Amino acid sequence: MRKLKLQVQISIDGYVCGPNNEMDWMTRYIDTAGKEYVNQLTDTSSTILLGRKMAGGFIDYWTKVAADPVSPEYAFGKKMIDIPKVVFTKTLQSTDWVNTTLATGDLAEEINKLKNAEGKDILMYGGACFDASVIKTGLIDEYHLLVNPTAIGTGKAIFTGITNLELIKATPLSSGKVALAYKPKK
C-alpha cells in the first residue's frame, strides 16, 4: 500500500496561512539542505493530491516555471508538472490542467483507492481546508512540516483536533526553518 505524505509550510504557532490566506510571513529562501529534503520527498512520490482552492495557483505557477528553462526552479517545476495530480473538488466538472484528474467522490474512499493503486507514494500539498479534512480521516501516513521561524498569532490551522505524532526526523535549515517529519503515533 502506498503512503500518503502531507508536505506543508507552517508557522511556529501552527498556522498555514493568515486569516485572509496571507502567506507573506513564509521564509522564501530554501537552502541546499532544504531543496534536497523536498526533492527526496518528491522523488518518493508518483501522485500529488491538491484541494480545489489551491490547485489553480499551484498548477499555474509550476506550469510557468516548467516552461522557462532558465528559471532556477526549472528542474523542480518540470517534476511538479510531470507527476500526475489529483484535485479533490465538489464543484469542478472537468479540468484543462495538464496531467491532472479530478476526484469528486467521498474523500476517504477516493484516498483509499489511490493508496491501494500501484505506484510510489502520494504527496499531498492540499490547501488549509483540504489538509484539515484529510487529517480528520486519519489516512495520512507521514507529516512533513516545514516550520517557519515566524509566529503570526492568528490564521488558518490544519490541526483542529488531537493528533498524536511520533518524530521521524528533524532537519534544521540555514533559512531558519526546520523540516520536521512525523508519523501518526499508534
Backbone as ProteinMPNN parsed JSONL, in Angstrom:
{"seq_chain_A": "MRKLKLQVQISIDGYVCGPNNEMDWMTRYIDTAGKEYVNQLTDTSSTILLGRKMAGGFIDYWTKVAADPVSPEYAFGKKMIDIPKVVFTKTLQSTDWVNTTLATGDLAEEINKLKNAEGKDILMYGGACFDASVIKTGLIDEYHLLVNPTAIGTGKAIFTGITNLELIKATPLSSGKVALAYKPKK", "coords_chain_A": {"N_chain_A": [[0.849, -1.18, 0.0], [0.503, 2.223, -0.81], [2.024, 5.079, 0.74], [0.542, 7.997, 2.171], [1.661, 11.215, 2.17], [1.839, 14.253, 3.751], [2.942, 17.431, 2.868], [3.741, 20.528, 4.105], [4.053, 24.045, 4.624], [4.38, 25.794, 7.64], [3.566, 28.019, 10.313], [5.396, 28.82, 13.314], [3.587, 28.856, 15.347], [1.576, 27.24, 14.455], [-0.031, 27.787, 12.148], [-1.086, 27.689, 8.701], [-1.583, 29.665, 6.968], [-2.464, 33.175, 6.981], [-5.463, 34.778, 8.382], [-6.779, 35.742, 6.14], [-5.787, 34.261, 4.088], [-3.098, 35.005, 3.867], [0.319, 34.642, 3.081], [2.7, 35.851, 3.295], [4.457, 35.816, 5.386], [6.015, 33.597, 5.257], [9.218, 32.121, 5.05], [11.001, 32.585, 2.247], [13.452, 31.794, 1.18], [15.175, 28.859, 0.506], [17.588, 26.712, 1.507], [20.368, 24.633, 0.342], [20.174, 22.163, 1.721], [17.458, 22.172, 2.378], [16.269, 22.162, -0.169], [17.191, 19.692, -1.042], [15.916, 18.011, 0.802], [13.175, 18.427, 0.131], [13.238, 17.592, -2.547], [13.972, 14.864, -2.253], [11.731, 13.903, -0.9], [9.755, 14.413, -2.818], [10.687, 12.785, -4.893], [10.047, 10.256, -3.98], [7.466, 9.926, -4.616], [4.617, 9.372, -6.745], [2.288, 10.565, -7.302], [0.398, 13.531, -6.819], [-1.624, 15.157, -4.479], [-4.159, 17.604, -4.338], [-6.22, 20.194, -3.017], [-9.131, 21.789, -4.379], [-9.154, 24.623, -4.11], [-6.483, 25.343, -3.838], [-5.315, 24.282, -6.083], [-5.403, 25.682, -8.631], [-3.605, 27.954, -8.436], [-1.243, 26.606, -7.705], [-0.787, 24.717, -9.838], [-0.753, 26.461, -12.071], [1.439, 28.114, -11.411], [3.657, 26.274, -11.357], [3.5, 25.344, -13.964], [4.251, 27.594, -15.457], [6.892, 27.904, -14.523], [8.014, 25.483, -15.4], [8.004, 25.925, -18.092], [10.036, 27.629, -18.56], [13.201, 27.368, -19.24], [15.44, 28.726, -18.199], [14.856, 29.37, -15.636], [15.687, 29.19, -12.171], [14.263, 27.288, -10.818], [13.495, 25.455, -12.656], [14.013, 22.578, -13.114], [12.749, 21.415, -10.888], [10.195, 22.434, -11.278], [9.459, 21.133, -13.672], [9.278, 18.563, -12.677], [7.096, 18.854, -10.932], [5.049, 19.294, -12.746], [5.171, 17.025, -14.353], [4.551, 14.9, -12.633], [1.643, 13.044, -12.001], [-1.384, 14.63, -11.007], [-4.022, 14.819, -8.61], [-6.96, 16.42, -8.137], [-9.068, 17.316, -5.604], [-12.457, 17.921, -5.494], [-15.68, 19.434, -5.195], [-17.011, 21.006, -6.862], [-15.916, 21.426, -9.479], [-16.343, 20.154, -12.78], [-14.804, 19.348, -14.859], [-11.387, 19.488, -16.1], [-8.737, 21.444, -17.47], [-6.175, 21.405, -16.804], [-2.869, 20.313, -17.155], [-1.914, 16.894, -17.007], [-3.633, 16.157, -14.919], [-6.258, 14.915, -12.899], [-9.644, 14.748, -11.693], [-11.068, 14.248, -8.466], [-14.09, 13.45, -7.209], [-15.687, 12.114, -5.477], [-16.481, 10.532, -2.293], [-14.266, 11.608, 0.195], [-12.515, 9.957, 1.882], [-12.895, 7.433, 0.647], [-11.966, 7.924, -1.976], [-9.266, 8.576, -1.458], [-8.382, 6.189, -0.274], [-8.637, 4.476, -2.504], [-6.617, 5.516, -4.122], [-4.383, 5.059, -2.474], [-4.311, 2.309, -2.533], [-3.676, 1.752, -5.13], [-1.272, 0.965, -7.74], [2.143, 2.096, -7.679], [4.477, 4.715, -6.662], [4.725, 6.477, -3.504], [2.24, 8.893, -2.287], [2.027, 12.338, -2.491], [0.903, 15.059, -0.711], [-0.196, 18.336, -1.03], [-2.291, 20.015, -0.695], [-3.985, 22.594, 0.707], [-5.423, 24.727, 3.124], [-8.105, 24.048, 4.153], [-8.59, 21.62, 2.832], [-6.366, 20.081, 3.71], [-6.948, 19.957, 6.5], [-9.346, 18.513, 6.418], [-8.488, 16.039, 5.361], [-6.673, 15.249, 7.323], [-8.448, 14.73, 9.413], [-9.555, 12.33, 8.523], [-7.718, 10.434, 9.197], [-5.971, 9.192, 7.461], [-3.425, 9.962, 6.701], [-0.078, 9.097, 6.415], [2.463, 10.099, 6.86], [3.695, 13.179, 8.078], [5.082, 16.049, 6.844], [6.452, 18.767, 7.872], [7.363, 22.018, 7.207], [8.615, 24.156, 9.211], [8.306, 27.493, 9.752], [10.255, 30.226, 11.022], [8.467, 32.008, 12.377], [5.888, 33.549, 14.201], [2.52, 34.033, 13.755], [0.198, 34.601, 15.077], [-2.597, 34.476, 14.46], [-4.817, 32.794, 12.211], [-5.264, 30.273, 9.683], [-5.553, 27.031, 10.718], [-4.454, 23.644, 10.371], [-4.506, 21.507, 12.014], [-7.004, 20.639, 13.905], [-8.026, 19.142, 15.879], [-7.177, 16.624, 18.278], [-4.106, 15.303, 17.496], [-1.863, 12.895, 17.676], [1.544, 12.548, 17.289], [4.589, 10.967, 16.169], [7.972, 11.654, 16.154], [9.958, 11.379, 13.258], [12.133, 12.488, 11.923], [14.243, 15.369, 12.223], [15.294, 18.281, 10.662], [17.319, 20.94, 10.739], [17.412, 24.026, 8.956], [19.393, 26.409, 7.133], [17.958, 28.671, 6.553], [16.483, 29.222, 8.732], [14.215, 27.793, 8.98], [12.77, 24.671, 10.063], [12.724, 21.373, 9.097], [10.433, 19.036, 9.791], [9.627, 15.691, 10.232], [6.994, 13.521, 10.789], [5.145, 10.665, 11.985], [1.914, 9.169, 12.434], [1.168, 8.468, 15.807], [0.851, 5.319, 17.13]], "CA_chain_A": [[0.0, 0.0, 0.0], [1.258, 3.464, -0.891], [1.876, 6.011, 1.853], [0.096, 9.363, 1.917], [2.559, 12.118, 2.882], [1.481, 15.666, 3.691], [4.032, 18.407, 2.976], [3.131, 21.843, 4.281], [4.77, 25.067, 5.379], [3.555, 26.146, 8.79], [4.197, 28.957, 11.239], [5.804, 28.169, 14.56], [2.402, 28.736, 16.2], [0.638, 26.257, 13.925], [-0.915, 28.24, 11.07], [-0.566, 27.509, 7.348], [-1.764, 30.965, 6.316], [-3.168, 34.133, 7.819], [-6.916, 34.642, 8.325], [-7.225, 36.069, 4.781], [-4.903, 33.464, 3.235], [-1.782, 35.62, 3.719], [1.466, 33.76, 3.228], [3.889, 36.699, 3.19], [5.304, 35.543, 6.542], [6.844, 32.415, 4.995], [10.595, 32.328, 4.626], [11.066, 32.139, 0.852], [14.751, 31.195, 0.89], [15.382, 27.465, 0.896], [18.995, 26.381, 1.293], [20.637, 23.369, -0.352], [19.624, 21.053, 2.515], [16.005, 22.231, 2.236], [15.932, 21.704, -1.519], [17.453, 18.255, -1.069], [14.841, 17.393, 1.58], [11.948, 18.471, -0.666], [13.448, 16.743, -3.72], [13.908, 13.459, -1.843], [10.325, 13.612, -0.607], [9.053, 14.394, -4.1], [11.137, 11.641, -5.685], [9.431, 9.022, -3.477], [6.037, 10.014, -4.917], [4.202, 9.335, -8.148], [0.988, 11.239, -7.365], [0.26, 14.704, -5.955], [-3.014, 15.498, -4.157], [-4.42, 19.022, -4.091], [-7.593, 20.652, -2.89], [-9.503, 22.651, -5.499], [-8.802, 26.032, -3.894], [-5.039, 25.525, -4.022], [-4.869, 23.688, -7.345], [-5.192, 26.649, -9.706], [-2.357, 28.69, -8.234], [-0.149, 25.641, -7.688], [-0.541, 24.183, -11.177], [-0.379, 27.563, -12.948], [2.792, 28.541, -11.068], [4.653, 25.299, -11.807], [3.439, 25.296, -15.428], [5.088, 28.712, -15.939], [8.287, 27.587, -14.201], [8.443, 24.376, -16.262], [8.112, 26.426, -19.467], [11.151, 28.583, -18.595], [14.43, 26.616, -18.966], [16.451, 29.499, -17.47], [14.422, 29.537, -14.248], [16.422, 28.347, -11.225], [13.356, 26.237, -10.347], [13.046, 24.714, -13.838], [14.017, 21.115, -12.94], [11.708, 21.054, -9.937], [8.926, 22.747, -11.932], [9.164, 20.024, -14.586], [8.869, 17.443, -11.834], [5.752, 19.138, -10.426], [4.099, 19.16, -13.851], [5.208, 15.647, -14.858], [3.895, 13.981, -11.692], [0.185, 13.146, -12.076], [-2.035, 15.318, -9.897], [-5.437, 14.561, -8.39], [-7.567, 17.57, -7.472], [-10.318, 16.969, -4.923], [-13.392, 19.013, -5.719], [-17.134, 19.193, -5.212], [-17.596, 21.986, -7.778], [-15.44, 21.307, -10.863], [-16.822, 19.002, -13.545], [-13.733, 18.956, -15.767], [-10.181, 20.28, -15.929], [-7.813, 21.584, -18.599], [-4.824, 21.376, -16.263], [-2.062, 19.223, -17.686], [-1.569, 15.767, -16.14], [-4.468, 16.318, -13.728], [-7.602, 14.343, -12.888], [-10.478, 15.225, -10.59], [-11.701, 13.284, -7.565], [-15.316, 14.127, -6.785], [-16.439, 11.249, -4.577], [-16.203, 10.581, -0.866], [-12.848, 11.887, 0.422], [-11.806, 8.777, 2.379], [-12.941, 6.381, -0.376], [-11.077, 8.317, -3.079], [-7.881, 8.458, -0.991], [-8.074, 4.759, -0.123], [-8.423, 3.933, -3.85], [-5.282, 5.945, -4.554], [-3.378, 4.379, -1.654], [-4.277, 0.898, -2.923], [-3.252, 1.645, -6.525], [0.163, 0.755, -7.957], [2.96, 3.294, -7.828], [5.211, 5.206, -5.5], [3.87, 7.133, -2.514], [1.381, 10.009, -2.673], [2.421, 13.563, -1.816], [-0.25, 15.952, -0.593], [0.077, 19.737, -0.718], [-3.572, 20.421, -0.168], [-4.688, 23.832, 0.968], [-5.762, 24.631, 4.55], [-9.343, 23.292, 4.406], [-8.388, 20.254, 2.344], [-5.457, 19.42, 4.651], [-7.672, 19.683, 7.743], [-10.312, 17.444, 6.142], [-7.791, 14.763, 5.206], [-6.139, 14.906, 8.648], [-9.563, 14.147, 10.178], [-9.825, 10.957, 8.079], [-6.718, 9.535, 9.768], [-5.334, 8.45, 6.372], [-2.071, 10.449, 6.427], [0.942, 8.208, 6.971], [3.598, 10.916, 7.273], [3.532, 14.631, 8.057], [6.354, 16.733, 6.594], [6.171, 20.156, 8.192], [8.448, 22.983, 7.101], [8.233, 25.131, 10.223], [8.916, 28.803, 9.55], [10.589, 30.854, 12.3], [7.564, 33.149, 12.495], [4.596, 33.367, 14.861], [1.628, 35.025, 13.149], [-0.838, 34.958, 16.048], [-3.93, 34.062, 14.057], [-4.825, 32.316, 10.835], [-5.936, 29.007, 9.418], [-4.816, 25.875, 11.229], [-4.886, 22.37, 9.781], [-4.716, 20.583, 13.126], [-8.134, 21.204, 14.639], [-8.367, 18.21, 16.947], [-5.983, 15.987, 18.84], [-3.344, 14.475, 16.565], [-0.627, 12.473, 18.332], [2.538, 12.221, 16.281], [5.895, 10.477, 16.601], [9.012, 12.248, 15.328], [10.791, 10.52, 12.422], [13.379, 13.183, 11.605], [14.246, 16.824, 12.318], [16.398, 18.818, 9.882], [17.384, 22.404, 10.773], [17.858, 24.62, 7.702], [20.06, 27.694, 7.355], [16.956, 29.725, 6.385], [15.772, 29.363, 9.998], [13.152, 26.787, 9.014], [13.106, 23.317, 10.493], [11.92, 20.352, 8.427], [10.067, 18.007, 10.752], [8.864, 14.571, 9.684], [6.293, 12.774, 11.822], [4.152, 9.663, 11.603], [0.912, 9.066, 13.494], [1.54, 7.611, 16.923], [-0.122, 4.225, 17.254]], "C_chain_A": [[0.896, 1.246, 0.0], [0.999, 4.325, 0.341], [1.353, 7.346, 1.341], [0.928, 10.278, 2.8], [2.105, 13.555, 2.664], [2.745, 16.502, 3.81], [3.391, 19.78, 3.052], [4.096, 22.771, 5.009], [3.821, 25.556, 6.466], [4.307, 27.152, 9.658], [4.539, 28.226, 12.533], [4.629, 28.028, 15.531], [1.263, 27.971, 15.527], [-0.304, 26.682, 12.825], [-0.266, 28.019, 9.707], [-0.763, 28.752, 6.485], [-2.473, 31.885, 7.302], [-4.668, 33.991, 7.648], [-7.502, 34.955, 6.94], [-6.31, 35.416, 3.739], [-3.527, 34.091, 3.01], [-0.686, 34.586, 3.942], [2.773, 34.543, 3.131], [4.86, 36.498, 4.356], [6.243, 34.358, 6.311], [8.245, 32.837, 4.559], [10.722, 31.752, 3.227], [12.363, 31.397, 0.548], [14.784, 29.751, 1.384], [16.82, 27.12, 0.526], [19.132, 25.031, 0.596], [20.043, 22.179, 0.399], [18.101, 21.005, 2.398], [15.547, 21.741, 0.879], [16.115, 20.19, -1.633], [16.342, 17.487, -0.341], [13.56, 17.302, 0.741], [12.084, 17.576, -1.899], [13.361, 15.264, -3.365], [12.466, 13.039, -1.564], [9.53, 13.495, -1.906], [9.418, 13.162, -4.918], [10.565, 10.307, -5.201], [7.961, 8.925, -3.867], [5.758, 9.951, -6.41], [2.814, 9.943, -8.344], [1.014, 12.414, -6.406], [-1.229, 14.951, -5.74], [-3.104, 16.978, -3.84], [-5.91, 19.221, -3.845], [-7.875, 21.629, -4.017], [-9.039, 24.087, -5.321], [-7.318, 26.3, -4.12], [-4.578, 25.146, -5.426], [-4.537, 24.717, -8.42], [-3.872, 27.385, -9.591], [-1.147, 27.782, -8.309], [0.2, 25.191, -9.101], [-0.108, 25.295, -12.13], [1.052, 28.019, -12.682], [3.83, 27.572, -11.634], [4.636, 25.113, -13.314], [4.327, 26.39, -16.021], [6.561, 28.421, -15.691], [8.811, 26.513, -15.152], [8.592, 24.799, -17.721], [9.311, 27.366, -19.64], [12.463, 27.897, -18.231], [15.517, 27.403, -18.226], [16.058, 29.764, -16.017], [15.264, 28.66, -13.331], [15.575, 27.198, -10.676], [12.912, 25.301, -11.47], [12.946, 23.198, -13.607], [12.913, 20.674, -11.982], [10.321, 21.329, -10.536], [8.503, 21.656, -12.904], [8.643, 18.819, -13.808], [7.417, 17.633, -11.363], [4.692, 18.982, -11.514], [4.034, 17.713, -14.344], [4.536, 14.639, -13.934], [2.376, 14.143, -11.824], [-0.399, 13.759, -10.804], [-3.506, 14.911, -9.84], [-5.968, 15.737, -7.58], [-8.908, 17.129, -6.906], [-11.258, 18.164, -4.989], [-14.834, 18.54, -5.618], [-17.787, 20.089, -6.256], [-17.145, 21.851, -9.225], [-15.987, 20.037, -11.502], [-15.758, 18.478, -14.495], [-12.533, 19.864, -15.514], [-9.383, 20.308, -17.222], [-6.374, 21.545, -18.113], [-4.113, 20.119, -16.776], [-1.814, 18.164, -16.609], [-2.37, 15.76, -14.828], [-5.822, 15.649, -13.929], [-8.341, 14.89, -11.68], [-10.993, 14.044, -9.775], [-12.911, 13.995, -6.968], [-16.143, 13.319, -5.788], [-16.103, 11.482, -3.114], [-14.692, 10.672, -0.632], [-12.073, 10.636, 0.836], [-11.786, 7.655, 1.341], [-11.98, 6.676, -1.518], [-9.604, 8.153, -2.67], [-7.493, 6.995, -0.827], [-7.864, 4.088, -1.483], [-7.019, 4.271, -4.332], [-4.187, 5.219, -3.772], [-3.229, 2.914, -2.058], [-3.856, 0.68, -4.38], [-1.741, 1.415, -6.597], [0.874, 2.103, -8.045], [3.72, 3.626, -6.565], [4.218, 5.914, -4.58], [3.12, 8.328, -3.096], [1.795, 11.211, -1.835], [1.254, 14.541, -1.854], [0.217, 17.349, -0.231], [-1.181, 20.428, -0.212], [-4.049, 21.827, -0.349], [-5.239, 23.65, 2.376], [-7.002, 23.774, 4.824], [-9.203, 21.833, 3.987], [-7.489, 19.478, 3.299], [-6.196, 19.013, 5.924], [-8.666, 18.535, 7.553], [-9.638, 16.081, 6.036], [-7.193, 14.326, 6.541], [-7.228, 14.217, 9.475], [-9.875, 12.709, 9.765], [-8.861, 9.954, 8.709], [-5.932, 8.757, 8.72], [-3.912, 8.921, 6.045], [-1.073, 9.57, 7.164], [2.172, 8.962, 7.459], [3.251, 12.389, 7.115], [4.906, 15.25, 7.885], [6.083, 18.226, 6.719], [7.433, 20.988, 8.028], [8.059, 24.15, 8.007], [9.032, 26.413, 10.014], [9.178, 29.458, 10.898], [9.778, 32.132, 12.542], [6.304, 32.72, 13.239], [3.672, 34.443, 14.305], [0.408, 35.349, 14.008], [-2.244, 34.52, 15.72], [-3.875, 33.611, 12.605], [-5.593, 31.029, 10.707], [-5.028, 27.869, 9.854], [-5.337, 24.616, 10.545], [-5.109, 21.307, 10.845], [-5.797, 21.181, 14.013], [-8.635, 20.291, 15.749], [-7.073, 17.621, 17.473], [-5.37, 15.075, 17.778], [-2.027, 14.139, 17.242], [0.344, 11.965, 17.283], [3.838, 11.765, 16.923], [6.942, 11.021, 15.625], [9.796, 11.181, 14.571], [12.158, 11.169, 12.233], [13.19, 14.682, 11.769], [15.493, 17.332, 11.6], [16.382, 20.341, 9.973], [17.962, 22.925, 9.454], [18.455, 26.001, 7.964], [19.113, 28.881, 7.179], [16.248, 30.04, 7.698], [14.607, 28.4, 10.112], [13.692, 25.509, 9.619], [12.157, 22.381, 9.753], [11.687, 19.233, 9.433], [9.231, 16.94, 10.068], [8.285, 13.775, 10.837], [5.471, 11.663, 11.189], [3.13, 9.607, 12.741], [1.378, 8.096, 14.573], [0.443, 6.571, 17.098], [-0.434, 3.96, 18.701]], "O_chain_A": [[1.901, 1.311, 0.708], [-0.092, 4.308, 0.911], [1.672, 7.772, 0.231], [0.916, 10.149, 4.024], [2.001, 14.016, 1.528], [3.533, 16.313, 4.736], [2.602, 20.159, 2.187], [4.85, 22.35, 5.886], [2.62, 25.711, 6.242], [5.536, 27.131, 9.725], [4.023, 27.141, 12.801], [4.661, 27.187, 16.43], [0.117, 28.042, 15.972], [-1.298, 25.998, 12.581], [0.95, 28.145, 9.566], [-0.181, 28.872, 5.407], [-3.01, 31.44, 8.317], [-5.117, 33.167, 6.851], [-8.591, 34.49, 6.607], [-6.095, 35.957, 2.654], [-2.85, 33.737, 2.044], [-0.752, 33.769, 4.861], [3.834, 33.958, 2.909], [5.99, 36.983, 4.296], [7.17, 34.144, 7.093], [8.418, 33.789, 3.798], [10.564, 30.545, 3.042], [12.368, 30.467, -0.259], [14.46, 29.468, 2.538], [17.215, 27.227, -0.635], [18.137, 24.37, 0.299], [19.47, 21.282, -0.22], [17.517, 19.924, 2.327], [14.568, 21.002, 0.77], [15.299, 19.499, -2.242], [15.887, 16.445, -0.813], [12.94, 16.243, 0.651], [11.138, 16.874, -2.256], [12.742, 14.49, -4.095], [12.041, 11.95, -1.949], [8.726, 12.577, -2.066], [8.556, 12.563, -5.562], [10.595, 9.324, -5.942], [7.28, 7.967, -3.501], [6.553, 10.413, -7.229], [2.236, 9.846, -9.426], [1.577, 12.323, -5.315], [-2.006, 14.957, -6.694], [-2.241, 17.538, -3.164], [-6.747, 18.505, -4.395], [-6.948, 22.234, -4.556], [-8.577, 24.71, -6.277], [-6.949, 27.391, -4.554], [-3.556, 25.643, -5.899], [-3.486, 24.625, -9.056], [-3.101, 27.434, -10.55], [-0.134, 28.141, -8.909], [1.357, 25.275, -9.512], [0.814, 25.097, -12.92], [1.801, 28.282, -13.623], [4.77, 27.99, -12.309], [5.661, 24.758, -13.895], [5.067, 26.145, -16.974], [7.394, 28.669, -16.563], [9.93, 26.621, -15.653], [9.24, 24.102, -18.503], [9.57, 27.843, -20.745], [12.819, 27.838, -17.054], [16.435, 26.794, -17.677], [16.846, 30.323, -15.254], [15.535, 27.506, -13.665], [16.117, 26.238, -10.128], [12.049, 24.447, -11.261], [11.903, 22.602, -13.877], [12.226, 19.684, -12.23], [9.387, 20.555, -10.329], [7.328, 21.292, -12.959], [7.697, 18.15, -14.223], [6.616, 16.699, -11.393], [3.563, 18.582, -11.23], [2.963, 17.23, -14.711], [4.007, 13.63, -14.4], [1.873, 15.265, -11.765], [0.025, 13.454, -9.689], [-4.148, 14.689, -10.866], [-5.489, 16.017, -6.481], [-9.771, 16.632, -7.63], [-10.902, 19.274, -4.594], [-15.152, 17.39, -5.921], [-18.983, 19.961, -6.517], [-17.929, 22.139, -10.129], [-16.083, 18.99, -10.862], [-15.792, 17.314, -14.895], [-12.636, 20.871, -14.815], [-9.352, 19.333, -17.973], [-5.447, 21.641, -18.916], [-4.682, 19.028, -16.821], [-1.54, 18.489, -15.453], [-1.85, 15.405, -13.771], [-6.452, 15.789, -14.977], [-7.731, 15.43, -10.757], [-11.312, 12.986, -10.318], [-12.77, 15.02, -6.302], [-17.178, 13.784, -5.312], [-15.515, 12.5, -2.749], [-13.929, 9.894, -1.204], [-11.076, 10.292, 0.201], [-10.761, 6.993, 1.172], [-11.263, 5.787, -1.978], [-8.795, 7.649, -3.449], [-6.388, 6.602, -1.202], [-7.001, 3.218, -1.608], [-6.318, 3.421, -4.882], [-3.178, 4.812, -4.348], [-2.145, 2.342, -1.938], [-3.697, -0.462, -4.812], [-1.025, 1.646, -5.624], [0.283, 3.111, -8.432], [3.629, 2.935, -5.55], [3.017, 5.942, -4.851], [3.337, 8.72, -4.243], [1.902, 11.114, -0.612], [0.692, 14.81, -2.915], [0.937, 17.536, 0.751], [-1.108, 21.335, 0.618], [-4.472, 22.215, -1.438], [-5.499, 22.519, 2.785], [-6.945, 22.862, 5.65], [-9.64, 20.926, 4.696], [-7.804, 18.345, 3.664], [-6.089, 17.873, 6.375], [-8.808, 17.684, 8.431], [-10.148, 15.088, 6.553], [-7.209, 13.136, 6.855], [-6.957, 13.23, 10.159], [-10.406, 11.943, 10.568], [-9.151, 8.758, 8.751], [-5.288, 7.761, 9.051], [-3.259, 8.328, 5.187], [-1.197, 9.327, 8.364], [2.851, 8.507, 8.38], [2.602, 12.792, 6.15], [5.802, 15.005, 8.692], [5.56, 18.862, 5.804], [8.458, 20.694, 8.644], [7.277, 25.017, 7.62], [10.261, 26.42, 10.089], [8.399, 29.267, 11.832], [10.326, 33.185, 12.864], [5.725, 31.673, 12.952], [3.992, 35.63, 14.369], [-0.336, 36.278, 13.696], [-3.017, 34.217, 16.628], [-2.98, 34.009, 11.86], [-6.467, 30.727, 11.52], [-3.883, 27.762, 9.414], [-6.512, 24.532, 10.187], [-5.814, 20.325, 10.613], [-5.542, 22.111, 14.778], [-9.568, 20.64, 16.473], [-5.988, 18.092, 17.131], [-6.036, 14.193, 17.237], [-1.161, 15.004, 17.372], [0.025, 11.076, 16.494], [4.151, 12.123, 18.058], [6.807, 10.864, 14.412], [10.246, 10.198, 15.16], [13.196, 10.519, 12.357], [12.114, 15.211, 11.493], [16.606, 16.885, 11.878], [15.53, 20.982, 9.358], [18.89, 22.333, 8.902], [18.062, 26.681, 8.912], [19.433, 29.988, 7.613], [15.497, 31.012, 7.778], [14.065, 28.201, 11.199], [14.902, 25.29, 9.68], [10.941, 22.569, 9.776], [12.627, 18.569, 9.871], [8.242, 17.248, 9.401], [9.007, 13.397, 11.76], [5.143, 11.715, 10.004], [3.445, 9.957, 13.878], [1.916, 7.03, 14.274], [-0.738, 6.902, 17.201], [-1.233, 3.074, 19.009]]}, "name": "protein", "num_of_chains": 1, "seq": "MRKLKLQVQISIDGYVCGPNNEMDWMTRYIDTAGKEYVNQLTDTSSTILLGRKMAGGFIDYWTKVAADPVSPEYAFGKKMIDIPKVVFTKTLQSTDWVNTTLATGDLAEEINKLKNAEGKDILMYGGACFDASVIKTGLIDEYHLLVNPTAIGTGKAIFTGITNLELIKATPLSSGKVALAYKPKK"}
